[in-house]
Amino acid sequence: MSDQSLGRSIDGVTHHHAHVNGTTLHYVRAGESGTPILLVHGFPESWWAFHKVIPLLAREHRVYAVDLRGFGDSAIAEKDHSSSVAAQDLHELIRHLDVGPVVVAGQDIAGGALYRLAHMHAEDVSALVAVEMGLAGFGLEGFADVTQGGSWHIGALAAPGIPQLLFTGREEELLATWAFPSMTAVAGSITATDIGEFARGYARPGGWNGAAGIYCSILTEGEELRALTSQRKLTIPVLAVGGFGGGFTAMTMGSIVAHDVTSTILENVGHYVALEAPDRLSDAITAFLATA
């Protein structure tokens, strides 16, 4: 059943809610035929991160874009949220959609959940597109080390109670003055409208719980993810797309995949690839799927 969106929308998508794994996930869908693709956002985002890409991919594919638990218009996450819970949410969402296996295209901090999904539920995932993505245990923790140029926000978001204490009521200011400007290279690609839509989800009571849980996972799950890799590497086709991070995504994916990874780096693009270079990202995904 289609639901009315609580936030912004675009032509050609319908909004839905799925009751899975003890929560409610909001997602949009577009396209009537072709390979099913599930788009999974990072931080500080929601499904809206892909609003420019969805119409391009939907020309040839069935496209779904989800708000992770605790983000956007999905239900608020519990305070003990984690990438493991997010992975199970996605597994049950794919079963709910009844379109698996799907191509999963995700970015940024969705990495831990997507790796768990692909490793533990191989039947769900036909291919993986990793965009500006790292993994705990494979170098991502280094971005939290402020003594080596890492970012303060990882530790702040992972510290119990700190994001709620510091960021509540300042959501739009935080995103507009720090998060997006600090990692965007394409001028004008992220608008005040975009920032307002992203901030809306975090401004809900408990709206920081989802992000806090994922960031806490980043600082604690490295040993577990390395253990998964030692058991079995992924054998599905993988595309690594780099922007701001250069070859970091390809290097990370190369550590968890049993074969060569297809890699592309989009020059002069920042961290928010789907918003900054939607045409180039869509072209890269389309070309990859044509040969995967």
Buried (B, 14 or more C-beta within 10 A) or exposed (E): EEEEBEBBBBEEBEBBBBEBBEBBBBBBBBBEEBBBBBBBBBBBBBBBBBBBBBBBBBEBBBBBBBBBBBBBBBBBBBBEBBBBBBBBBBBBBBBBBEBBBBBBBBBBBBBBBBBBBBBEBBEBBBBBBBBBBBBBBBBBBEBBEEEEEBBEBBBBBBBEEBBBEBBBEEBBEBBBEBBBEEBBBBEEBBEEEBBBBBBBBBBBEBBBBBBBBBBBBBBBBBEBBBEBBEEEBBEBBBBBBBBBBEEBBBBBBBBBBEEEBBBBBBEEBBBBBBBBBBEBBBBBBBEBBEEB
